Amino acid sequence: MQHELVNTILNSMMPHLNPDQLRELKSVLYLNLSKYDIQERSTEIIPYDDSNMRYWERYRLDRQLSGMSKATLDNYQLTITMFLSTVNKPIKNYTSDDIFNYLELYRKIRKVSLARIKNMQSALSSFFAWLHKKNYIEGNPVAQLDGIKLPKKIKKGFSDEERELLKLACTTTRDTALIEFLYSTGVRVSEAARLNCSDVNFISRDLIVFGKGAKERVTYINPAAAFWLQKYLSERDDDNPALFVSLYSPHERLTKKGIEDLLHRIGARAGVSNVHPHRFRRTCATNALNRGMPLEQVAQLLGHEKLDTTKIYCTVNQEHVKMSHAKFLSA
């Protein structure tokens, strides 16, 4: 009844409000109506039931065996377990209203971005879809919610000038090798942190990367990356198998956080803002596409299963579009 009433009001107001205003109205209606629902149910004593957490543990083990990364599972655990403990009811009784109200209240109270709520909705959808697949519940209640559309922001890679400034700001051979390597290979920072020296074949100038879902892919190093990597490795006197290590004894493997901090410091010295590993990956994809590499090959290089994912990474040079238009649509 609550859902029907909200939809009736929204349909009546649709000619008078823009999409953003309609979404805000929807949020306000659900938030206010949910108060009465909560007040009515609060007269009953609902004992805590940890069976929901056992469902989470089964889901976690299944996803782990399927190759879901630890970082993703950690993020999902935070969202899913918090939801289950807050909205405490039998697993079969959750509704789309429960999930929508929880997410809206979370957004209002925590004042988080829509992107955060979208990620939370995705985590809950994955969990309930798995429960449905395993026949623990009759359907996925999250599937009944509208998708959250985020404003599209153009995220640019580094310009050639910015990349030169970053290289000039490097104070060690290792730092230059790292920058050239990230740009040439387009690997994720987590992938770079796991690589060993033996993974790189300098004769064929390629390496095997273990990406998301424990999937292998081949990527390549260009002449600049090969030169600086070999120079860096020849200067090392440690026996750590890691490709990138700390400068001082005991020369430990650089972690994901260590690489991020290192690049941030290089960016500060270079006067280049927003320097992080993922931007090198975006630059690799954008330059490859703009310089003629087919989209399918760029996707393969990055380890993307869907071309739409690759398109998000790439900022197409408008001048190239103009030249192609003149070439293919001149008459």
Disulfide bonds with the S-S distance in Angstrom:
none
